[in-house]
């Protein structure tokens, strides 16, 4: 058990037929998978189940997008990483699919079709309703155990995530276990804890900030990116029309009054930038707050070098440091400085955690993966967890294990 969730240690999967939900959603360009990080994250769980037969459920993108495609290439990538065949079946619960499942032997691995090809996958329903869906009702009878190893989608109440634990003994995989352990430690361990929140998704940063400040978890919250610009605006700073518009475009649903009250109450713990990297005639120029105000229409693309100096030691000397969201447009070389230097600072902390999404991409781009204690695979899921919210796909496993499946515990 970890945080009340049953794991592979709690159930015997030997010679069992296991249905496992994974997340191998990946960037695709001209039919080529560009990033296999998520694939690699599931390999330990799949290898541990080599004495079982494993059927994998996964998705790729969503309807209407260019990269919404089948999973044939994904099966090829998994086969290379596992050094054994992962058979792909371009069906989900048809007679062809169930026949392939029924004929599996110990050690076989099979990947079914993109679950989002079926509209019922992402309908808004309770787990018990999803358990009656075609996806769940037609598949579950072929399996002994369900394993959720898809942490990065566990904040969603989709059929393939919440329906099976109602009808099958269910546990979390090693990736989910690793995520829950690391993020829980970041929130609950002793010592000085700091959070570095940036990026353009202001509401995400605010959710985490409110949780760690109101519960007394964080000693300090360092703000960067668009979220920092938003709080500077709240304090009455003129950040320029272009930057103001970027903030306005990303602050839907946020109560300015509530945020002002948070600043008033926790102002000594919320740290804001001192200067910025802006673009002038195609070049980076660092300007302080007074210089920023004097410019006609500045374009902020990074925190400035004085801000990096101001943040660096406090972050690096913390017992726990968590970063989510980049400090600027790190994809542009001239404006990668703030994001990369703050990542280096976080890596110096006693225990360092990098959230999912863009900031994890920046960490890999910088080649610092081995210097962090944990790099999350989940953007939205890690935000929810750090915000103190429950993840539906994990909670349903806990609920039904306690109510129904605990009798399957190993050794009982």
N, C-alpha and C positions, 0 to 999 in steps of 0.2 A: 504493500500500500504506500502511496505517496499523496499527502494532503487529502487522504480519504478516498483516492481513486485506486481501484484495483489495477495491478500491473501483470506482466507476464510471469512474475514470480508467484502469483496467486492462483494460477490455473495450469493444468497439464495439457499441453498442446501436442504431445507426441502422438504420431499416427492419426492426428485429427485433420479435418478439412477446415481451414481457416479462411475467413473472409476479412480482408484488411483494407481499410480506407486510407489512402495516402494522398499527398498533394504534390504532384509533379507538374503543376501549371508553370509554364516557362515562356520566356520571350522567344518568338519565332520570326525569322525573316527569310523569305523565299524558301519556305519549307524546311529551313534548318533551325534546329534548337540551339539557341545561343548561350544558354546558361544551364548547367547541370547540377548546381549547388543543391537544389531541393531533392533531386534524384539521389545524390550521395547521402543525404541526411537520413534516408530510409533504409540504406543498405544494412546497418547493424541489426535492425529488427527482422528484416527478411532473412538474413543469414542465421539468426538465432532460431528461426522456425524451419530450418532445413530438414527436420524430421517430420514435418507436416507437409500437406499439399496446400498451396497458398493461391488464393484468387484475389487479385488487386482491383479495387475500384478507385477511379480518379476522374478529374475533370481537366479541361483545357479551355481557358477563356470563357466567353459567354456569347449567346446568340447575337448576331449583328456585327461582331468584330472580325477583322481580317484574320486573326489568329485562332478563330473558332474552328477547330479541325478535329479529325479523328486521332486516335492514340497509337497508330502504327509506328511512327517514329519514336515515340516514347518507349515502346516495347524494345526497340532496337538499342536505345541508350541503356535501359535497364539490363539488357542481356550483356552488353559490354562491361558494365560496372560489376555485375555479379559473376561474370565469366561462366555463365550457363544460360540456356535458352529461357527467355520469357515469351511464352506463346501469346500472341494477340488474337482476340476474337472480336470481330467487328459487330457484335451484338451484345445485348445486356441481359435480357431475361427470356429470349426466344428459345425454341426447342434446340436450335443449333448451339446456343450458349450453354444451356443446361446439360446437353449431351456431352459437350466438351468438359464441363465440370465433373460430371459423373464418371468420366473415363480417366480422371487424374490419378496418378500414383504418388507415393511419398517422395518429396523432393521436387515435384513439379511446381512451376510458377506460371500463372496465367493472368493476363491483363484483359479485362473486359472493356467495352466501348465507353467513350466519354459520357459520363452520367448526365451531363447537361444537354445532351441530345434529346433528352426526355423531359418535357415541360413540367412534369409533376415533381422533379427533383427539387426545385427551388420555390415551390408553393409555400405560402405562409400557413403552416399548420402545426399543431401540437405533435409531440413525438408519437402519441398513441394513434393519431390520425395518419401520420406518415407510415406507421407500421402496417396500415391497411392498404398502402399504395401498391401499384403493380411492381415497382422496383423491389420493395421489401417482401411483399407477400409471395412473389414468385421465386425469389432467390433464397430466402432464409432457410428453407427446409433442406437445402443441400449442404448446410454447414453445421459444424459443432461449436465454433467460437467466432466471435466478431472482435477485431482489434482496430481501434482508432489510433492511427499514427499520424494523422493529419492535423497537427496543432494549428497550422496557419489558416485553416478553415473552420476551426472548432467554435468560432464565435457566430457561426451561421446555423440556423435551425433547418437544414436541408434534409431531405429524405434519407440519403445515403449516410448521413452523419448521426441523426437522432432516431431513425426508425428501427434500426436493427437491435439496439440495446433493449428494446421492449420485448423482443421475441427470441433473442439469442444471448447466452452467457457472454458478457462483453468486458474487455479490459483495455487499458491504454498501452500503446507500444513504447519502445525505448526512446523514440524522439520526443513524444509527448511527455514522457517521464522526465527527460532531460530538461525540457522547456519549463515545466512546472517547478522542478527543483531549483533551477537557476533564478527564475523570476520571483519565486517565493523567498529565496535567500536575499535577493535584492531588496525586498520589502520588509523582511522580518529580522534579518540578522542584526547583531549588535554593532556599535561603532558609528562613525560619521558617514552619513549617506548624502550624496549630492546627485541631482538629476539635471541633465543638459537637454533642453527641449527646443527643437527648431523645426525647420521645414515650412511648408505652406499650409498644412492642415491645422489651422488654429484650434479648431474644436478638439482634435485629438490631444494636443499638448495641454489644453485647459483641463480636460478630463483627468489626465495624470497629475497635473499640478495641483488641482483641488484635492485629490485623494492624498497625495504625499504631504501636503501642507496641513490640511485639516486634521489628519491623523497623527501629525507630529513625526512622520517618517523621515522627511528630508530636513537636513540642516540648512541647505541652500538649493535654490533652483536657478540655474543659469539659462537665460533665454537667448536664442539666436534666430536667424531667418525671419520669415514673415510674422511669426508669432511675437517676436521681440518688437518688430515695427508696430504691431497692433498695440502693445502695452505702452510703447513710447507715445503713440497717438493719444491713448487714454490719459496720459500725464500732461497732455497739451503740447507736445513737441511737434513742430511743423516738419514733417519728413518729406514733403514735396508731393505734388499732385500724382505723379506716376506711381509712387510707392503707396500713397493713400488709396488709389484705385485697386492696386493689387490686394491690399488688406481688405477693402470692402468686398471684393470678389470672393474672398475666402473666409468671411466671418458670419455666414448665414446661420441663424439660430442661436447666436451668442448674445447674452444679455450684458450690455455695456455697464449698466448699473451694478450688477452683481460682480463684474470683474473689477470695477473701481473699488468696491468694498473689500475684495480680496487683496488688492494692492495696499489699501489703507491698513488692513489687519496684519498682512504678512510682508509689508514692504521691505523690512530689513532682511528678509530671506530671499526675495526675488531680485536677481542681479541682471541688469540690462546693459547693452553695449555702450561703449564710450565713443567709438568711431566706426567708420564703415569703409568698405572697398566699393567704390562706385565706378561706373563706366563713363568716361569723357572722351569723345572722338575715337572710340574703339580701344581705348587704353584704360588700365586700372589706375585709379588715383585714390589714396587713402585720405579721408577728411574727418575732422572731429565734428562734434555736434554744432558748434557755432558756424563752421565752414559749410556744413550741410544746409543750414537755414539760409545762408546767403546765396545759394545756388538757385537758378531759375526753376529747373525741373530735374533734379538728380535721379539717377537710376541706381538704387542700392542692389548690389549683387553678392555681397559678402560682409561679414564683420571685419573690422579693421585690425591692424597689427597691435595697437594698444589694447584693444579688447582681448585679443588672444593672450597677451602678457598678463592682463588683469585676471583672466579666468584660469590660466594654465596651472599654476601651482596649487590653487585651492581644489581644483578637480583632481589632479594627480596625487595629492596627498590624502585624499579621502579613503576611508576603509572600503566603501562601496561607491562606485560611480556608474550611473546608467545614462546612456545617450540615445535619444530618439529624434530623428530628423536632422538633415544637414544644415550647416550654418549659412550656406549660400548656393550659388549655381556652380557646384563643384565640377560639373561636366565640362565647364570652360576652364582651361588651365589657369588663366589669370585670376580666377575667382574660386579656386580650389583651396587656397591657403587656409582660410578659417576652418573649414570642415576637416581638412587633414590634420592640422595642428591640434584641434580640440580632440580628435580621435586619438592622437598620440598621448594627449594628457589623460584621457579616460583609460588608456591601456596601462598607465603607470599606477592606477589605483590598486588597492589591496584586492578587490574583487570587481571585475569590470564586465558590464553587460551592454551589448549593442542591440538596439531594437531591430525589427525587420524593415523591409522596404528599401528605400533609397540609401539610408545610412549604412545598411549592411553591404550594399553594393559599393559604397565609397570605401568601406573597410577592406573589402576584397581588392578593389582597385589599387589601394595603397599598399597591399601586400602585408597587412598587419594581422591577418586572421589568427595566427598562432599566439599573438600577444594578448588576446582577450580571453577571459574565462568563458564567455558565452556570447555567441552571435545568434540571435533569434531568427527563425525561419518565418515567423509570422508578423505581418504588419498590423492589421486590424486586431488580430487575436492578442498579440503582446500588449497593444494599447489597452484593450479591454481588461486584461489581467492586471496591468500596472495601475489601472484606474480603479481597481477593487471590484470590478464587475465579474459576474459569473459567466462562464463559457457554456452555452447550452449543450453542445455535443459532449462535453465532459460531465456536466451535471447529470445528464440522463443516465450515463454509465454508473455513476455513484448511486443514484436513486434506485435503479433496478437491480444493481448488485446487492444492495442492502435489503431490498424488499423481496427479491426473487431468486437471484443467482448465487448468493453466498454459499449455497450448498455444494457448488462446484469447486470450492476452494481446494487447491492442491493438498492431497494427503488426507482429506476428510472422508 
